[in-house]
Amino acid sequence: MQDTGLGNGGGAAMVASSERSASTFNGYVFLLLLLATIALPVAGFGMVAEGDPQGVAVIIGCGLAFIFIISGFYMLNPNEAAAIQLFGSYKGTDRNTGLRWRWPWLSRKKISVRVHNVTSEKVKVNDLRGNPIEIATNVVWRVADTSKALFDVENYQEFVDIQIESAVRVIGARYPYDDFNVDEVTLRGDAEEVSHELEVQLQERVAAAGVQIDECRLTHLAYAPEIAQSMLRRQQAEAVIAARSRLVEGAVTMVEHALTMLSEKNVVELDDERKAAMVSNLMVVLCSERDTQPVVNAGSLY
């Protein structure tokens, strides 16, 4: 199926082709016919020996038939296809494996439809915060439409490699590497979501080449070497701040719960000053990085 449309300039026609099945034949049937063209000349030579002039015609006919049949054979391995053409015009794709036969005036162009596993080079790109990072991905892809792969792009493998790098750059610049303060998608913290979006965008880019993306996963993610040490210290500082913030939130909740229970059960009556002292002591115990040493007051509470 071919759709023809004019470009914006109105002068050139762009043809978008899609794969369809080719009219080819089982090669083993024609192999039997080929053996027949080898056996029949024996009878022709016998006719010539007996003085029958038709024997020469039999020999010549079998020779021409032999050349005609043998020129149409070709072999297809598993996960291999052949695009059939007639004087440059696409006539379909044969995906049947084994010995095949097509009319001798038809040409063929083989293409692999096996799964390709590609690990991209490390690409340096600035993330959403402007920090230079290194990112790489592993892509599993295969040819789904042989017509587009062969005739719509110059070199479909090179096309896929370029689109992988381009998609990685776009996705790498769309998200921050990491963020402790804001609840948003990050490259480091949401690898599954980022990989899925990378797969979707890459599929859109390679659709013109008839390529199907089966899987896409980030394989390398790191700050660029020139800022790695400083960003590591920043990460450590942000992690400490985030941990301490969570620790303080938990300590405040525990202190509030303790005061509420003491008040509800009438265990002890505390005025504001003693509550402040108790809160201070509990916060020190709960937020301290070291084990606290208890001090027992053996005298009066006051």
KOLLO-301972 format. One record per residue (C-alpha): residue number from 1; x, y, z; residue in three letters. Coordinates in steps of 0.05 Angstrom, whole numbers. Layout:
residues N
<pt i="NUM" x="X" y="Y" z="Z" aa="ala"/>
...
END
This chain:
residues 302
<pt i="1" x="0" y="0" z="0" aa="met"/>
<pt i="2" x="28" y="67" z="-21" aa="gln"/>
<pt i="3" x="4" y="136" z="-1" aa="asp"/>
<pt i="4" x="29" y="194" z="-42" aa="thr"/>
<pt i="5" x="27" y="266" z="-19" aa="gly"/>
<pt i="6" x="57" y="332" z="-40" aa="leu"/>
<pt i="7" x="104" y="370" z="4" aa="gly"/>
<pt i="8" x="96" y="442" z="25" aa="asn"/>
<pt i="9" x="132" y="466" z="-37" aa="gly"/>
<pt i="10" x="84" y="428" z="-82" aa="gly"/>
<pt i="11" x="140" y="403" z="-127" aa="gly"/>
<pt i="12" x="164" y="337" z="-99" aa="ala"/>
<pt i="13" x="123" y="275" z="-82" aa="ala"/>
<pt i="14" x="137" y="235" z="-19" aa="met"/>
<pt i="15" x="120" y="161" z="-21" aa="val"/>
<pt i="16" x="108" y="125" z="44" aa="ala"/>
<pt i="17" x="108" y="49" z="35" aa="ser"/>
<pt i="18" x="85" y="-5" z="82" aa="ser"/>
<pt i="19" x="99" y="-79" z="83" aa="glu"/>
<pt i="20" x="55" y="-129" z="47" aa="arg"/>
<pt i="21" x="61" y="-203" z="29" aa="ser"/>
<pt i="22" x="98" y="-221" z="-35" aa="ala"/>
<pt i="23" x="75" y="-273" z="-86" aa="ser"/>
<pt i="24" x="130" y="-326" z="-82" aa="thr"/>
<pt i="25" x="131" y="-402" z="-84" aa="phe"/>
<pt i="26" x="155" y="-462" z="-46" aa="asn"/>
<pt i="27" x="225" y="-477" z="-72" aa="gly"/>
<pt i="28" x="221" y="-552" z="-63" aa="tyr"/>
<pt i="29" x="167" y="-559" z="-116" aa="val"/>
<pt i="30" x="211" y="-524" z="-167" aa="phe"/>
<pt i="31" x="270" y="-566" z="-143" aa="leu"/>
<pt i="32" x="232" y="-627" z="-168" aa="leu"/>
<pt i="33" x="221" y="-592" z="-234" aa="leu"/>
<pt i="34" x="295" y="-576" z="-237" aa="leu"/>
<pt i="35" x="312" y="-650" z="-228" aa="leu"/>
<pt i="36" x="264" y="-665" z="-285" aa="ala"/>
<pt i="37" x="301" y="-617" z="-331" aa="thr"/>
<pt i="38" x="364" y="-656" z="-315" aa="ile"/>
<pt i="39" x="333" y="-724" z="-327" aa="ala"/>
<pt i="40" x="296" y="-709" z="-392" aa="leu"/>
<pt i="41" x="358" y="-692" z="-433" aa="pro"/>
<pt i="42" x="379" y="-765" z="-424" aa="val"/>
<pt i="43" x="317" y="-784" z="-465" aa="ala"/>
<pt i="44" x="334" y="-729" z="-514" aa="gly"/>
<pt i="45" x="403" y="-757" z="-526" aa="phe"/>
<pt i="46" x="371" y="-825" z="-537" aa="gly"/>
<pt i="47" x="325" y="-795" z="-589" aa="met"/>
<pt i="48" x="384" y="-762" z="-624" aa="val"/>
<pt i="49" x="421" y="-828" z="-624" aa="ala"/>
<pt i="50" x="361" y="-860" z="-658" aa="glu"/>
<pt i="51" x="360" y="-806" z="-711" aa="gly"/>
<pt i="52" x="299" y="-768" z="-685" aa="asp"/>
<pt i="53" x="310" y="-693" z="-696" aa="pro"/>
<pt i="54" x="261" y="-676" z="-640" aa="gln"/>
<pt i="55" x="313" y="-699" z="-590" aa="gly"/>
<pt i="56" x="353" y="-635" z="-603" aa="val"/>
<pt i="57" x="292" y="-593" z="-586" aa="ala"/>
<pt i="58" x="282" y="-633" z="-522" aa="val"/>
<pt i="59" x="354" y="-621" z="-501" aa="ile"/>
<pt i="60" x="352" y="-546" z="-517" aa="ile"/>
<pt i="61" x="284" y="-538" z="-482" aa="gly"/>
<pt i="62" x="308" y="-574" z="-419" aa="cys"/>
<pt i="63" x="371" y="-531" z="-418" aa="gly"/>
<pt i="64" x="331" y="-466" z="-422" aa="leu"/>
<pt i="65" x="282" y="-492" z="-370" aa="ala"/>
<pt i="66" x="341" y="-510" z="-325" aa="phe"/>
<pt i="67" x="370" y="-439" z="-330" aa="ile"/>
<pt i="68" x="301" y="-408" z="-319" aa="phe"/>
<pt i="69" x="285" y="-450" z="-257" aa="ile"/>
<pt i="70" x="353" y="-448" z="-223" aa="ile"/>
<pt i="71" x="357" y="-372" z="-228" aa="ser"/>
<pt i="72" x="294" y="-364" z="-185" aa="gly"/>
<pt i="73" x="318" y="-401" z="-122" aa="phe"/>
<pt i="74" x="336" y="-366" z="-57" aa="tyr"/>
<pt i="75" x="341" y="-386" z="16" aa="met"/>
<pt i="76" x="311" y="-352" z="77" aa="leu"/>
<pt i="77" x="337" y="-367" z="147" aa="asn"/>
<pt i="78" x="294" y="-361" z="210" aa="pro"/>
<pt i="79" x="279" y="-288" z="227" aa="asn"/>
<pt i="80" x="300" y="-266" z="158" aa="glu"/>
<pt i="81" x="257" y="-233" z="104" aa="ala"/>
<pt i="82" x="266" y="-216" z="31" aa="ala"/>
<pt i="83" x="237" y="-154" z="-3" aa="ala"/>
<pt i="84" x="216" y="-171" z="-74" aa="ile"/>
<pt i="85" x="223" y="-118" z="-128" aa="gln"/>
<pt i="86" x="206" y="-112" z="-202" aa="leu"/>
<pt i="87" x="252" y="-62" z="-236" aa="phe"/>
<pt i="88" x="256" y="-20" z="-172" aa="gly"/>
<pt i="89" x="181" y="-26" z="-155" aa="ser"/>
<pt i="90" x="166" y="-58" z="-88" aa="tyr"/>
<pt i="91" x="122" y="-120" z="-96" aa="lys"/>
<pt i="92" x="120" y="-147" z="-26" aa="gly"/>
<pt i="93" x="160" y="-183" z="28" aa="thr"/>
<pt i="94" x="171" y="-257" z="36" aa="asp"/>
<pt i="95" x="178" y="-281" z="108" aa="arg"/>
<pt i="96" x="172" y="-356" z="95" aa="asn"/>
<pt i="97" x="235" y="-393" z="116" aa="thr"/>
<pt i="98" x="270" y="-448" z="77" aa="gly"/>
<pt i="99" x="280" y="-457" z="2" aa="leu"/>
<pt i="100" x="239" y="-407" z="-38" aa="arg"/>
<pt i="101" x="228" y="-390" z="-111" aa="trp"/>
<pt i="102" x="207" y="-327" z="-147" aa="arg"/>
<pt i="103" x="202" y="-308" z="-220" aa="trp"/>
<pt i="104" x="273" y="-296" z="-247" aa="pro"/>
<pt i="105" x="258" y="-224" z="-269" aa="trp"/>
<pt i="106" x="242" y="-205" z="-197" aa="leu"/>
<pt i="107" x="299" y="-182" z="-153" aa="ser"/>
<pt i="108" x="304" y="-192" z="-78" aa="arg"/>
<pt i="109" x="336" y="-156" z="-20" aa="lys"/>
<pt i="110" x="345" y="-193" z="45" aa="lys"/>
<pt i="111" x="337" y="-161" z="114" aa="ile"/>
<pt i="112" x="344" y="-188" z="184" aa="ser"/>
<pt i="113" x="283" y="-184" z="229" aa="val"/>
<pt i="114" x="320" y="-211" z="290" aa="arg"/>
<pt i="115" x="321" y="-175" z="356" aa="val"/>
<pt i="116" x="377" y="-123" z="363" aa="his"/>
<pt i="117" x="407" y="-106" z="430" aa="asn"/>
<pt i="118" x="442" y="-38" z="430" aa="val"/>
<pt i="119" x="476" y="-3" z="488" aa="thr"/>
<pt i="120" x="486" y="70" z="472" aa="ser"/>
<pt i="121" x="549" y="110" z="485" aa="glu"/>
<pt i="122" x="551" y="153" z="547" aa="lys"/>
<pt i="123" x="520" y="220" z="529" aa="val"/>
<pt i="124" x="537" y="284" z="567" aa="lys"/>
<pt i="125" x="476" y="329" z="575" aa="val"/>
<pt i="126" x="451" y="383" z="623" aa="asn"/>
<pt i="127" x="393" y="361" z="666" aa="asp"/>
<pt i="128" x="333" y="405" z="684" aa="leu"/>
<pt i="129" x="374" y="441" z="737" aa="arg"/>
<pt i="130" x="431" y="454" z="687" aa="gly"/>
<pt i="131" x="478" y="404" z="719" aa="asn"/>
<pt i="132" x="521" y="365" z="669" aa="pro"/>
<pt i="133" x="507" y="290" z="674" aa="ile"/>
<pt i="134" x="527" y="227" z="637" aa="glu"/>
<pt i="135" x="471" y="181" z="614" aa="ile"/>
<pt i="136" x="467" y="118" z="572" aa="ala"/>
<pt i="137" x="412" y="68" z="555" aa="thr"/>
<pt i="138" x="402" y="-2" z="530" aa="asn"/>
<pt i="139" x="351" y="-11" z="474" aa="val"/>
<pt i="140" x="321" y="-76" z="448" aa="val"/>
<pt i="141" x="291" y="-66" z="379" aa="trp"/>
<pt i="142" x="273" y="-104" z="315" aa="arg"/>
<pt i="143" x="249" y="-89" z="245" aa="val"/>
<pt i="144" x="173" y="-94" z="242" aa="ala"/>
<pt i="145" x="161" y="-64" z="172" aa="asp"/>
<pt i="146" x="214" y="-86" z="122" aa="thr"/>
<pt i="147" x="189" y="-39" z="68" aa="ser"/>
<pt i="148" x="199" y="24" z="110" aa="lys"/>
<pt i="149" x="266" y="-1" z="137" aa="ala"/>
<pt i="150" x="294" y="-14" z="67" aa="leu"/>
<pt i="151" x="262" y="41" z="25" aa="phe"/>
<pt i="152" x="242" y="99" z="71" aa="asp"/>
<pt i="153" x="310" y="112" z="104" aa="val"/>
<pt i="154" x="380" y="108" z="77" aa="glu"/>
<pt i="155" x="408" y="62" z="131" aa="asn"/>
<pt i="156" x="358" y="39" z="183" aa="tyr"/>
<pt i="157" x="411" y="15" z="233" aa="gln"/>
<pt i="158" x="448" y="81" z="231" aa="glu"/>
<pt i="159" x="381" y="117" z="235" aa="phe"/>
<pt i="160" x="363" y="80" z="299" aa="val"/>
<pt i="161" x="430" y="94" z="331" aa="asp"/>
<pt i="162" x="423" y="169" z="318" aa="ile"/>
<pt i="163" x="352" y="171" z="344" aa="gln"/>
<pt i="164" x="373" y="134" z="407" aa="ile"/>
<pt i="165" x="424" y="187" z="423" aa="glu"/>
<pt i="166" x="375" y="243" z="406" aa="ser"/>
<pt i="167" x="321" y="214" z="451" aa="ala"/>
<pt i="168" x="369" y="204" z="509" aa="val"/>
<pt i="169" x="390" y="278" z="504" aa="arg"/>
<pt i="170" x="318" y="301" z="505" aa="val"/>
<pt i="171" x="297" y="258" z="564" aa="ile"/>
<pt i="172" x="361" y="274" z="603" aa="gly"/>
<pt i="173" x="346" y="349" z="597" aa="ala"/>
<pt i="174" x="273" y="341" z="617" aa="arg"/>
<pt i="175" x="284" y="318" z="689" aa="tyr"/>
<pt i="176" x="331" y="336" z="746" aa="pro"/>
<pt i="177" x="383" y="285" z="766" aa="tyr"/>
<pt i="178" x="358" y="284" z="838" aa="asp"/>
<pt i="179" x="318" y="328" z="885" aa="asp"/>
<pt i="180" x="307" y="319" z="960" aa="phe"/>
<pt i="181" x="262" y="379" z="970" aa="asn"/>
<pt i="182" x="209" y="375" z="916" aa="val"/>
<pt i="183" x="165" y="315" z="903" aa="asp"/>
<pt i="184" x="176" y="309" z="828" aa="glu"/>
<pt i="185" x="201" y="258" z="778" aa="val"/>
<pt i="186" x="277" y="251" z="777" aa="thr"/>
<pt i="187" x="326" y="212" z="735" aa="leu"/>
<pt i="188" x="356" y="175" z="794" aa="arg"/>
<pt i="189" x="293" y="164" z="836" aa="gly"/>
<pt i="190" x="243" y="147" z="780" aa="asp"/>
<pt i="191" x="284" y="104" z="732" aa="ala"/>
<pt i="192" x="224" y="61" z="712" aa="glu"/>
<pt i="193" x="181" y="121" z="693" aa="glu"/>
<pt i="194" x="238" y="155" z="657" aa="val"/>
<pt i="195" x="255" y="92" z="619" aa="ser"/>
<pt i="196" x="182" y="84" z="598" aa="his"/>
<pt i="197" x="179" y="155" z="572" aa="glu"/>
<pt i="198" x="245" y="145" z="536" aa="leu"/>
<pt i="199" x="216" y="83" z="503" aa="glu"/>
<pt i="200" x="153" y="120" z="481" aa="val"/>
<pt i="201" x="192" y="178" z="452" aa="gln"/>
<pt i="202" x="242" y="132" z="417" aa="leu"/>
<pt i="203" x="185" y="92" z="386" aa="gln"/>
<pt i="204" x="156" y="156" z="357" aa="glu"/>
<pt i="205" x="224" y="174" z="327" aa="arg"/>
<pt i="206" x="239" y="106" z="295" aa="val"/>
<pt i="207" x="169" y="92" z="269" aa="ala"/>
<pt i="208" x="189" y="122" z="202" aa="ala"/>
<pt i="209" x="240" y="67" z="193" aa="ala"/>
<pt i="210" x="191" y="11" z="209" aa="gly"/>
<pt i="211" x="227" y="-6" z="274" aa="val"/>
<pt i="212" x="192" y="-33" z="337" aa="gln"/>
<pt i="213" x="222" y="-17" z="405" aa="ile"/>
<pt i="214" x="213" y="-77" z="452" aa="asp"/>
<pt i="215" x="249" y="-50" z="514" aa="glu"/>
<pt i="216" x="288" y="10" z="537" aa="cys"/>
<pt i="217" x="326" y="16" z="603" aa="arg"/>
<pt i="218" x="376" y="66" z="631" aa="leu"/>
<pt i="219" x="444" y="32" z="641" aa="thr"/>
<pt i="220" x="487" y="90" z="664" aa="his"/>
<pt i="221" x="470" y="154" z="703" aa="leu"/>
<pt i="222" x="521" y="197" z="738" aa="ala"/>
<pt i="223" x="544" y="269" z="746" aa="tyr"/>
<pt i="224" x="598" y="291" z="698" aa="ala"/>
<pt i="225" x="668" y="282" z="727" aa="pro"/>
<pt i="226" x="681" y="357" z="732" aa="glu"/>
<pt i="227" x="625" y="366" z="783" aa="ile"/>
<pt i="228" x="619" y="296" z="812" aa="ala"/>
<pt i="229" x="655" y="312" z="877" aa="gln"/>
<pt i="230" x="619" y="376" z="891" aa="ser"/>
<pt i="231" x="551" y="346" z="874" aa="met"/>
<pt i="232" x="567" y="287" z="919" aa="leu"/>
<pt i="233" x="579" y="333" z="978" aa="arg"/>
<pt i="234" x="514" y="370" z="960" aa="arg"/>
<pt i="235" x="476" y="304" z="958" aa="gln"/>
<pt i="236" x="504" y="284" z="1025" aa="gln"/>
<pt i="237" x="485" y="351" z="1056" aa="ala"/>
<pt i="238" x="415" y="348" z="1027" aa="glu"/>
<pt i="239" x="408" y="277" z="1051" aa="ala"/>
<pt i="240" x="429" y="297" z="1122" aa="val"/>
<pt i="241" x="380" y="356" z="1121" aa="ile"/>
<pt i="242" x="324" y="312" z="1096" aa="ala"/>
<pt i="243" x="339" y="259" z="1148" aa="ala"/>
<pt i="244" x="342" y="309" z="1205" aa="arg"/>
<pt i="245" x="277" y="341" z="1182" aa="ser"/>
<pt i="246" x="242" y="274" z="1184" aa="arg"/>
<pt i="247" x="274" y="259" z="1252" aa="leu"/>
<pt i="248" x="249" y="325" z="1281" aa="val"/>
<pt i="249" x="179" y="313" z="1254" aa="glu"/>
<pt i="250" x="178" y="245" z="1287" aa="gly"/>
<pt i="251" x="205" y="272" z="1353" aa="ala"/>
<pt i="252" x="153" y="328" z="1356" aa="val"/>
<pt i="253" x="98" y="277" z="1343" aa="thr"/>
<pt i="254" x="124" y="232" z="1398" aa="met"/>
<pt i="255" x="131" y="289" z="1449" aa="val"/>
<pt i="256" x="61" y="313" z="1433" aa="glu"/>
<pt i="257" x="33" y="243" z="1441" aa="his"/>
<pt i="258" x="70" y="234" z="1508" aa="ala"/>
<pt i="259" x="43" y="300" z="1537" aa="leu"/>
<pt i="260" x="-27" y="283" z="1513" aa="thr"/>
<pt i="261" x="-27" y="215" z="1547" aa="met"/>
<pt i="262" x="1" y="243" z="1612" aa="leu"/>
<pt i="263" x="-53" y="295" z="1613" aa="ser"/>
<pt i="264" x="-110" y="247" z="1595" aa="glu"/>
<pt i="265" x="-91" y="195" z="1647" aa="lys"/>
<pt i="266" x="-75" y="245" z="1702" aa="asn"/>
<pt i="267" x="-7" y="214" z="1714" aa="val"/>
<pt i="268" x="23" y="280" z="1734" aa="val"/>
<pt i="269" x="3" y="353" z="1732" aa="glu"/>
<pt i="270" x="54" y="396" z="1695" aa="leu"/>
<pt i="271" x="54" y="470" z="1690" aa="asp"/>
<pt i="272" x="81" y="506" z="1628" aa="asp"/>
<pt i="273" x="152" y="511" z="1655" aa="glu"/>
<pt i="274" x="156" y="437" z="1671" aa="arg"/>
<pt i="275" x="124" y="420" z="1604" aa="lys"/>
<pt i="276" x="178" y="462" z="1570" aa="ala"/>
<pt i="277" x="232" y="426" z="1609" aa="ala"/>
<pt i="278" x="203" y="358" z="1592" aa="met"/>
<pt i="279" x="197" y="376" z="1518" aa="val"/>
<pt i="280" x="269" y="400" z="1517" aa="ser"/>
<pt i="281" x="294" y="336" z="1550" aa="asn"/>
<pt i="282" x="253" y="291" z="1503" aa="leu"/>
<pt i="283" x="276" y="329" z="1441" aa="met"/>
<pt i="284" x="349" y="322" z="1462" aa="val"/>
<pt i="285" x="340" y="247" z="1473" aa="val"/>
<pt i="286" x="302" y="235" z="1408" aa="leu"/>
<pt i="287" x="344" y="279" z="1363" aa="cys"/>
<pt i="288" x="413" y="266" z="1391" aa="ser"/>
<pt i="289" x="461" y="227" z="1346" aa="glu"/>
<pt i="290" x="493" y="195" z="1408" aa="arg"/>
<pt i="291" x="465" y="153" z="1463" aa="asp"/>
<pt i="292" x="441" y="197" z="1520" aa="thr"/>
<pt i="293" x="461" y="186" z="1593" aa="gln"/>
<pt i="294" x="402" y="189" z="1641" aa="pro"/>
<pt i="295" x="408" y="232" z="1703" aa="val"/>
<pt i="296" x="367" y="209" z="1763" aa="val"/>
<pt i="297" x="342" y="265" z="1808" aa="asn"/>
<pt i="298" x="339" y="235" z="1878" aa="ala"/>
<pt i="299" x="316" y="299" z="1911" aa="gly"/>
<pt i="300" x="252" y="338" z="1908" aa="ser"/>
<pt i="301" x="216" y="346" z="1842" aa="leu"/>
<pt i="302" x="219" y="421" z="1854" aa="tyr"/>
END
